[in-house]
Amino acid sequence: MSGRLAGVAALMLALAAPASPAQPPTAPPDRAPITAALIERWSGLHDSAEQLVVGDAVPGALGMDSSVRISTLVVPVLLPWLGPDVLYLEEFPHDDPDSPRRVVLLRLEPQPDRGPGAVSVREFTFRSPARWRRLYADPELAARLRLDDLETLAACDLTLVQDGDQFRGGTRGRGCTAPSHGEARFVDYRLLVGSDLYWYRRRLLRIEDGQVVQESVGFEWFELHRARLFACRIRPIGGAAAAAAAAAPPTVIELHDQGGRARYTSPEGRSYELELHSNDWPFDANRDALILVVRELAAGAPLSSSWAELGAREISVRLEALEVRCGPLVSGGAGATF
């Protein structure tokens, strides 16, 4: 076994192994229900495909299709002086776990002023990342960590809001600045975390005019020559909910087209599931089409679907109380289209 594969195997064994008696508990008794729900969905090893959409990087610098395979490890850690709910996050190339590109701590706090399902996520970076790697598995190492070993920027906080079984949200405003050698830039970061979902989008924009300089999207790993990431915009139709929704941005749900699924709850409390297929359509392997399925999760509710050509820029379904419009975030490597 190569050194890289051995590193991956060791990491998987560490995740699967039960905690030793010397390890502190990872679920403090004062944990808030909303942060406990987010920790349950976020923790684990996420296998993602990251694709450059637009940017000032050299085309192909990330490899074939400007895509790389990224693993993200998220583990709860007990650091009471930092907060009752803290996650350790490590991000690394899938085939090289010993070369992390990001090692941070995330402090989760309920944010009731933004709603009962809102959570604030503060990121703390390490002044010496290599020294603190995998502190989640070493209580003695974690005990030596001090606030002086960390750096943080409040403007880079994420606000995640619970929506059914998912949490979605991101940064706010232009205060999360990014290092650059020339023009001033800020980071716009969006994230979705669910039981079987993990999507993110990172954009660098010029502070002067808001122009996108670089954009990348990450989504669950599938065969990259087949899978595409779509954004689906949802608006209620008819009634008081539609009037209120007309003045607000539509709800946006991300799906991949290899059987990707997500759920949505309308303002009236009606639950729906969206499902998107292309080459993976299970009932006809030769069907060259893009298929969107929307079903209401109520007993006896009908199923609705529509289809479009495989390379279509949009596909939609219109129900009695709901309209869903989906378009690809990446189209033939040319950039965002929706």
MIPATOR-561552 format. One record per residue (C-alpha): residue number from 1; residue in one letter; x, z, y. Coordinates in Angstrom, 2 decimals. Layout:
# MIPATOR-561552
(NUM,a,(X,Z,Y))
...
# end
This chain:
# MIPATOR-561552
(1,m,(0.00,0.00,0.00))
(2,s,(1.37,-0.93,3.45))
(3,g,(2.04,1.75,6.06))
(4,r,(-0.90,0.55,8.17))
(5,l,(-3.34,0.57,5.26))
(6,a,(-2.04,3.97,4.20))
(7,g,(-2.74,5.26,7.71))
(8,v,(-6.32,4.01,7.53))
(9,a,(-6.79,5.56,4.08))
(10,a,(-5.42,8.90,5.27))
(11,l,(-7.76,8.84,8.25))
(12,m,(-10.79,8.17,6.05))
(13,l,(-9.80,11.01,3.72))
(14,a,(-9.44,13.37,6.68))
(15,l,(-12.95,12.49,7.83))
(16,a,(-14.44,12.97,4.38))
(17,a,(-12.65,16.24,3.57))
(18,p,(-14.55,19.49,4.20))
(19,a,(-13.28,21.81,6.91))
(20,s,(-10.79,24.41,5.72))
(21,p,(-11.53,28.14,6.26))
(22,a,(-8.94,28.20,9.06))
(23,q,(-10.88,25.65,11.10))
(24,p,(-13.35,26.96,13.69))
(25,p,(-17.00,25.92,13.44))
(26,t,(-17.92,22.72,15.32))
(27,a,(-21.49,23.73,16.17))
(28,p,(-21.53,26.63,18.65))
(29,p,(-24.77,28.65,18.62))
(30,d,(-25.39,27.88,22.31))
(31,r,(-25.42,24.11,21.81))
(32,a,(-28.29,22.43,23.65))
(33,p,(-30.68,20.36,21.45))
(34,i,(-30.13,17.22,23.52))
(35,t,(-26.33,17.36,23.25))
(36,a,(-26.60,18.24,19.55))
(37,a,(-28.64,15.06,19.04))
(38,l,(-26.04,12.97,20.87))
(39,i,(-23.17,14.53,18.91))
(40,e,(-24.94,13.77,15.64))
(41,r,(-25.30,10.09,16.54))
(42,w,(-21.89,9.61,18.17))
(43,s,(-19.64,11.40,15.66))
(44,g,(-17.93,9.34,12.98))
(45,l,(-15.71,6.29,12.61))
(46,h,(-17.12,3.22,14.39))
(47,d,(-15.91,-0.24,13.36))
(48,s,(-16.30,-2.63,16.28))
(49,a,(-15.60,-6.20,17.28))
(50,e,(-14.45,-6.44,20.89))
(51,q,(-14.74,-9.79,22.59))
(52,l,(-13.44,-10.89,25.97))
(53,v,(-16.34,-12.47,27.88))
(54,v,(-14.68,-13.34,31.18))
(55,g,(-11.43,-12.17,32.67))
(56,d,(-8.07,-12.74,34.28))
(57,a,(-6.30,-12.33,30.94))
(58,v,(-4.68,-15.34,29.30))
(59,p,(-7.27,-17.05,27.07))
(60,g,(-6.52,-16.27,23.45))
(61,a,(-4.30,-13.30,24.35))
(62,l,(-6.53,-11.09,22.19))
(63,g,(-6.22,-13.42,19.22))
(64,m,(-8.54,-16.02,17.71))
(65,d,(-11.76,-16.29,19.67))
(66,s,(-10.38,-13.74,22.18))
(67,s,(-11.62,-11.06,19.77))
(68,v,(-10.05,-7.98,18.25))
(69,r,(-11.29,-5.47,15.68))
(70,i,(-11.32,-1.92,17.06))
(71,s,(-11.93,1.42,15.34))
(72,t,(-13.25,4.38,17.31))
(73,l,(-12.99,7.87,15.86))
(74,v,(-15.31,10.54,17.37))
(75,v,(-15.04,14.16,16.16))
(76,p,(-16.51,17.42,17.59))
(77,v,(-13.84,19.98,18.59))
(78,l,(-14.16,23.64,19.55))
(79,l,(-12.67,24.24,23.03))
(80,p,(-14.90,26.95,24.58))
(81,w,(-12.93,27.03,27.84))
(82,l,(-13.75,23.35,28.38))
(83,g,(-17.41,23.57,27.35))
(84,p,(-19.69,24.26,24.37))
(85,d,(-19.98,20.56,23.46))
(86,v,(-16.71,18.63,23.36))
(87,l,(-15.82,15.47,21.43))
(88,y,(-12.40,14.09,20.60))
(89,l,(-12.32,10.27,20.85))
(90,e,(-9.51,8.05,19.63))
(91,e,(-9.59,4.25,19.80))
(92,f,(-7.11,2.05,17.94))
(93,p,(-6.68,-1.44,16.45))
(94,h,(-8.40,-1.50,13.08))
(95,d,(-5.22,-2.50,11.19))
(96,d,(-2.85,-0.22,13.14))
(97,p,(-4.21,3.35,13.38))
(98,d,(-0.80,4.67,14.45))
(99,s,(-0.97,2.76,17.77))
(100,p,(-3.96,4.22,19.64))
(101,r,(-4.92,2.56,22.88))
(102,r,(-7.11,5.44,24.03))
(103,v,(-7.09,9.19,23.27))
(104,v,(-9.54,11.35,25.30))
(105,l,(-11.80,14.39,25.25))
(106,l,(-15.47,14.07,26.20))
(107,r,(-17.42,17.04,27.56))
(108,l,(-21.19,16.74,27.11))
(109,e,(-23.62,18.62,29.37))
(110,p,(-27.41,18.35,29.69))
(111,q,(-28.40,16.74,33.00))
(112,p,(-32.00,17.90,33.55))
(113,d,(-32.11,16.57,37.12))
(114,r,(-32.09,13.04,35.61))
(115,g,(-34.71,13.81,32.99))
(116,p,(-35.16,15.94,29.87))
(117,g,(-33.22,13.48,27.72))
(118,a,(-30.23,12.95,30.04))
(119,v,(-26.66,13.98,29.21))
(120,s,(-23.58,13.88,31.46))
(121,v,(-20.34,12.81,29.73))
(122,r,(-17.08,13.79,31.48))
(123,e,(-13.90,12.11,30.20))
(124,f,(-10.62,14.01,30.13))
(125,t,(-7.39,12.08,29.52))
(126,f,(-4.20,13.70,28.22))
(127,r,(-1.06,13.77,30.34))
(128,s,(0.92,13.37,27.08))
(129,p,(-1.48,11.66,24.65))
(130,a,(0.95,11.49,21.70))
(131,r,(1.39,15.27,21.73))
(132,w,(-2.33,15.96,21.21))
(133,r,(-3.28,13.25,18.72))
(134,r,(-5.65,14.44,15.97))
(135,l,(-5.97,17.93,17.40))
(136,y,(-9.42,17.98,15.77))
(137,a,(-7.64,18.53,12.42))
(138,d,(-5.13,21.13,13.69))
(139,p,(-6.68,24.34,15.10))
(140,e,(-3.26,25.68,16.06))
(141,l,(-2.53,22.58,18.11))
(142,a,(-5.97,22.76,19.75))
(143,a,(-5.34,26.42,20.64))
(144,r,(-2.25,25.41,22.66))
(145,l,(-4.17,22.95,24.83))
(146,r,(-4.64,23.99,28.49))
(147,l,(-6.50,22.49,31.44))
(148,d,(-3.14,21.55,33.02))
(149,d,(-2.61,19.17,30.07))
(150,l,(-5.67,17.13,31.11))
(151,e,(-6.72,14.82,33.92))
(152,t,(-10.22,13.75,34.89))
(153,l,(-12.14,11.77,37.50))
(154,a,(-15.73,12.86,38.18))
(155,a,(-16.68,9.38,39.41))
(156,c,(-16.08,8.04,35.87))
(157,d,(-18.75,10.31,34.35))
(158,l,(-21.28,8.58,32.09))
(159,t,(-24.96,9.41,32.25))
(160,l,(-26.62,8.77,28.89))
(161,v,(-30.39,9.03,28.47))
(162,q,(-32.17,9.46,25.14))
(163,d,(-34.56,6.66,24.23))
(164,g,(-36.11,7.32,20.84))
(165,d,(-33.28,7.45,18.31))
(166,q,(-30.73,6.06,20.77))
(167,f,(-28.75,7.12,23.83))
(168,r,(-27.92,4.55,26.49))
(169,g,(-26.40,4.56,29.96))
(170,g,(-23.07,4.32,31.76))
(171,t,(-21.16,4.88,34.98))
(172,r,(-22.78,5.00,38.41))
(173,g,(-21.58,3.47,41.67))
(174,r,(-18.09,2.19,42.52))
(175,g,(-16.12,5.43,42.43))
(176,c,(-14.53,4.95,38.99))
(177,t,(-11.49,3.02,40.19))
(178,a,(-9.04,1.17,37.94))
(179,p,(-5.26,0.80,38.44))
(180,s,(-4.25,-2.62,39.73))
(181,h,(-1.26,-4.19,41.41))
(182,g,(-3.29,-6.02,44.02))
(183,e,(-6.97,-5.86,44.93))
(184,a,(-8.90,-2.60,44.51))
(185,r,(-11.14,-2.58,41.44))
(186,f,(-13.75,-0.30,39.91))
(187,v,(-15.04,0.11,36.36))
(188,d,(-18.63,-0.45,35.26))
(189,y,(-19.02,0.89,31.70))
(190,r,(-22.20,0.71,29.59))
(191,l,(-22.69,2.38,26.22))
(192,l,(-25.39,2.58,23.54))
(193,v,(-25.15,5.10,20.69))
(194,g,(-27.65,5.33,17.83))
(195,s,(-27.84,6.31,14.19))
(196,d,(-26.69,2.82,13.11))
(197,l,(-25.72,1.39,16.50))
(198,y,(-22.63,1.46,18.67))
(199,w,(-22.31,-1.00,21.57))
(200,y,(-20.30,-0.93,24.79))
(201,r,(-19.55,-3.20,27.72))
(202,r,(-16.65,-2.71,30.14))
(203,r,(-16.42,-4.65,33.38))
(204,l,(-13.75,-4.59,36.09))
(205,l,(-15.13,-5.59,39.50))
(206,r,(-13.57,-6.02,42.93))
(207,i,(-14.54,-3.20,45.26))
(208,e,(-14.52,-5.61,48.22))
(209,d,(-17.31,-7.92,47.02))
(210,g,(-18.43,-6.71,43.57))
(211,q,(-17.09,-9.85,41.87))
(212,v,(-16.46,-9.47,38.12))
(213,v,(-12.75,-9.81,37.39))
(214,q,(-12.80,-9.00,33.70))
(215,e,(-15.53,-8.23,31.18))
(216,s,(-15.46,-7.36,27.48))
(217,v,(-18.16,-6.32,25.03))
(218,g,(-17.80,-4.34,21.82))
(219,f,(-20.34,-4.23,19.01))
(220,e,(-20.48,-3.36,15.34))
(221,w,(-18.14,-5.41,13.20))
(222,f,(-19.65,-8.40,11.44))
(223,e,(-18.28,-11.79,10.56))
(224,l,(-17.20,-12.86,14.01))
(225,h,(-17.66,-16.55,13.36))
(226,r,(-21.34,-15.81,12.72))
(227,a,(-22.43,-12.81,14.79))
(228,r,(-23.42,-12.90,18.45))
(229,l,(-24.47,-10.08,20.75))
(230,f,(-27.80,-10.50,22.56))
(231,a,(-29.44,-8.59,25.40))
(232,c,(-33.22,-8.27,25.10))
(233,r,(-35.24,-7.49,28.25))
(234,i,(-38.54,-5.69,27.65))
(235,r,(-41.45,-5.41,30.10))
(236,p,(-44.90,-3.88,29.54))
(237,i,(-47.87,-6.20,30.17))
(238,g,(-51.20,-5.08,31.60))
(239,g,(-52.45,-1.65,32.69))
(240,a,(-50.85,1.03,34.80))
(241,a,(-47.56,0.79,32.86))
(242,a,(-47.14,-2.85,33.84))
(243,a,(-47.75,-2.08,37.52))
(244,a,(-45.13,0.66,37.44))
(245,a,(-42.69,-1.50,35.48))
(246,a,(-42.97,-4.35,38.00))
(247,a,(-41.15,-2.21,40.55))
(248,a,(-38.45,-1.06,38.13))
(249,p,(-35.68,-2.87,36.23))
(250,p,(-36.67,-4.00,32.73))
(251,t,(-35.49,-2.04,29.71))
(252,v,(-32.52,-3.81,28.10))
(253,i,(-31.76,-3.44,24.39))
(254,e,(-28.71,-4.99,22.70))
(255,l,(-28.96,-6.70,19.28))
(256,h,(-26.62,-8.78,17.13))
(257,d,(-28.10,-11.82,15.44))
(258,q,(-27.11,-10.88,11.87))
(259,g,(-30.17,-8.74,11.22))
(260,g,(-29.63,-6.42,14.19))
(261,r,(-32.41,-3.87,14.74))
(262,a,(-33.36,-1.53,17.60))
(263,r,(-36.39,0.50,18.62))
(264,y,(-38.27,0.77,21.90))
(265,t,(-40.94,3.22,23.08))
(266,s,(-43.34,1.99,25.77))
(267,p,(-44.47,4.16,28.72))
(268,e,(-47.75,4.76,26.82))
(269,g,(-45.84,6.11,23.83))
(270,r,(-46.25,3.09,21.54))
(271,s,(-43.18,2.47,19.34))
(272,y,(-41.80,-0.95,18.47))
(273,e,(-38.91,-2.31,16.39))
(274,l,(-37.01,-5.48,17.29))
(275,e,(-35.06,-7.53,14.75))
(276,l,(-32.91,-10.62,15.33))
(277,h,(-31.67,-13.13,12.72))
(278,s,(-29.81,-16.43,12.65))
(279,n,(-27.70,-17.61,9.68))
(280,d,(-28.40,-14.39,7.79))
(281,w,(-32.18,-14.92,7.58))
(282,p,(-32.85,-13.44,4.11))
(283,f,(-35.72,-15.70,3.03))
(284,d,(-34.08,-19.10,3.51))
(285,a,(-30.30,-19.43,3.49))
(286,n,(-30.52,-22.99,4.81))
(287,r,(-32.73,-22.17,7.78))
(288,d,(-30.82,-23.27,10.89))
(289,a,(-32.70,-21.24,13.50))
(290,l,(-32.67,-18.10,15.64))
(291,i,(-35.53,-15.75,14.70))
(292,l,(-36.86,-12.78,16.70))
(293,v,(-39.23,-10.35,15.00))
(294,v,(-41.16,-7.62,16.88))
(295,r,(-43.35,-5.11,15.06))
(296,e,(-45.32,-2.15,16.34))
(297,l,(-44.59,0.95,14.26))
(298,a,(-48.24,1.98,13.96))
(299,a,(-50.26,1.86,10.78))
(300,g,(-51.84,-1.55,10.36))
(301,a,(-50.18,-3.04,13.46))
(302,p,(-49.47,-6.79,13.19))
(303,l,(-45.99,-8.30,13.12))
(304,s,(-45.05,-10.98,15.67))
(305,s,(-42.16,-13.42,15.57))
(306,s,(-40.77,-16.53,17.20))
(307,w,(-37.95,-18.96,16.51))
(308,a,(-35.63,-21.18,18.51))
(309,e,(-32.71,-23.49,17.86))
(310,l,(-29.58,-21.69,16.69))
(311,g,(-27.73,-22.30,19.97))
(312,a,(-30.68,-21.54,22.27))
(313,r,(-29.97,-19.65,25.49))
(314,e,(-33.21,-17.66,25.21))
(315,i,(-35.82,-16.56,22.68))
(316,s,(-38.97,-14.58,23.46))
(317,v,(-42.01,-12.89,21.97))
(318,r,(-45.13,-12.01,23.96))
(319,l,(-47.53,-9.39,22.59))
(320,e,(-50.74,-8.00,23.99))
(321,a,(-48.95,-5.13,25.77))
(322,l,(-45.31,-6.24,25.72))
(323,e,(-42.99,-9.14,26.52))
(324,v,(-39.51,-9.42,24.96))
(325,r,(-36.92,-11.98,26.17))
(326,c,(-33.48,-12.19,24.52))
(327,g,(-30.38,-14.16,25.49))
(328,p,(-26.76,-14.15,24.29))
(329,l,(-24.14,-12.17,26.19))
(330,v,(-21.48,-14.57,24.91))
(331,s,(-22.17,-18.27,24.47))
(332,g,(-19.49,-20.40,22.88))
(333,g,(-16.81,-18.27,24.52))
(334,a,(-17.85,-19.52,27.96))
(335,g,(-19.05,-16.19,29.30))
(336,a,(-22.16,-14.15,29.82))
(337,t,(-25.37,-16.16,29.99))
(338,f,(-28.09,-13.51,30.28))
# end
